[in-house]
Amino acid sequence: MVFIHDTKRTLMMVVDLVNTLPDGDREDDLVTIDDLKALLSRHPYSGVVRLDDAELAAVRHVRARLDALWDVDRAGAVPLVNAMLEDGGALPRLVIHDEYDWHIHATSDDSPLDVRMLVESAMAFVDVIRADEYDRIRRCDADDCDAAYVDYSKNGSKRYCDTGNCGNRMNVIAYRRRRASGIG
């Protein structure tokens, strides 16, 4: 499975953005403008970025729509993605800038940041759907975690997110269970 560079970068951003949502023991990680700055330092955007309270509120609002993509299958994602593209007024075009080779922007550079994030995310999910790789859009299998992730492994066997130590923690729990039952 290979996603092109800009699709993978966008999917990484979506995972980081969705995983800022509060969930169980996880607190909201997108509360302040500094939180938004930190997200944008990991996932920079060209075009207008205001970094004000209104922009923060708009980006926070987008998270739930993107999070919903982890709760549907491939066919269920299609109407969600189409609505995102329509709501964002998507008009795809090829662009080249900074250190990035030719890639697609589907909004103007002066569109609000939340609209650019939403439409760019929808475009990445178009690639996932078209590649028939939607089964790689997953939630963490850890007992106490529901974080979103995308499985980029060759054989599609990844089971845990990268937000914490879920994989290590669950492996330790399984090892202790095996030892307690005399199996390992």
N, C-alpha and C positions, 0 to 999 in steps of 0.2 A: 504494500500500500504506500503510495507516494502522493502527498499533497504538495502542490507547488508552494514555493517559498512564501508568497504573500498570504495564501490561504492558511498555512500553518501558523504564521505570525499572528494572523487575526484570530484563529482558534485559540491560541495561547492567551491572547488578550481577553477573549470572551470568558475563558475558564477563570482567569484572574478576576475579572469583573463580577461574574456570577458568584464566585466564592467569597466576595466581600459581603454577601447577604448574611444576615444573622440566621443561625440554624442550630437548634438545640443548645449546646454549650458554646457554640461559636458566636461571638459578638459581631455586630455590624462593623466592618472595616472600611467603610466609605462614609465617614461622618463629617470630616473637615476638609477644607480646601487643601491642607497639607496631605491628606490621604489621597485626594485626587491628583495632586502633583506627583506623589510617589507612584501611583498607577501609571501616569503619563510618562514618568521617567523610565519605567520599564517597557512601556508601549507607546512610543511617541507618535503624535499625529501632526501632519502638515496642516497648514491652513490656520484659521482663526481659533485661538484658545484664549478664553477670557479669564478663567480661574476665579470666578466670582460665585456668590451664593446661588444665583439662579442657574448657572451652568452645573454646579454641584447637584442641585435638586433635580435637574433634568437628567443627568447621567444616572443618578440613583434610581430614578423612575424607570429607566430603560432596563435595569437589571432583571426585573421580574419577567419581562417579555422574553429576554434571552434565556433565563433560567427555565422557562417553560419548554424550551427545545430539548431539555434533558428528560422530560417526562412524557415524551411521545415517541412513536416509532417513525420510520422514514416517511410513510404516507401521511401520518399525522403532522409531521413537520412542514409539509408543503404549504398548507394554508397559512400557517404562522409566518413562514418565510415570505410568501407572496404578500401578506398584509404588511410586513415590515418594509418590503421594497416599495409597495404602493404608498404607504404612509410617509416614507422618506423621499418620495418623488424621484426614485432612482432613475438615472440616465447614464448607463455605463459608458466610460470612455477610457482609452489607453493613455497613461501618463508615465513620465520618467522624471525623477527628481532625487536629490541628495545622492546617497549611495545605492539606491534601489534601481534595478533594471525596469523594463517596461512592466507595468502592472495596471490593474483596473481601479479607477475611482468611479463611484456611481453617484456622487453628489458633488456640488461645487465646494471649493476650498473655504468659502465664506458661509457655508451651511453651519448651523449650530453643531457643536461637538457631539451632543447626544444623537443627533440625526446621522452624522457621519459614522459614529460608532454602531448604531443600529443597522444602517444600510450596509456598511462594510461587513458586519457580522452576518447579515442575511446573505450577502454574496459568497462568503466563505461556506455557509451551510448549503448554498446552491451547489458548490463544488462537491461537498460531502455527499449530498443526495444523488447528484449525477454520477459520481464514482461508485455508487452503491456501497458506501462504507459507513452507513449510519449506525451500524452495530458497534462502532468504535466511540460513539458518544455515550458516555457512561457515568454512573454514580458510583462512588466508592463502596466497596463490599464490606468495609469494616463495620462491626456491630454498632458502633457509636458515631459513625460519620456518614454524611450524605453529600459530600462535596462532589462537584462536577469535575470531570476530566475527559480528555480525549486520549484514546489508546493509540500511540504511534508505534508500538512494538511490531516487529515483522510478522509474528504469528498471531497477533491479536489476543494475547493471553494476560495482559495487564489487568489487575483486579482492584488495585488501590490507588487513591489519589496521591498527589505530591504536596498537599497542604500541610501535612504533619508527618508523623512517623507511622502512619496507619499500617503499611505493609510490615514493617519491623515488629510493631506492637502485636499485630494479629498472628504473625509467625511465632512470636514468643508464647502467646497464649496457646496456640495449637501445640507447640512443643511441650509446654507444661502439662497440657491435658494428656498428651501421649505418655509422658513420664509418669503421671499420676495413675494412669490406667495400666502401666507396665508394658506399653507397646514400644516406647522409644527410649 
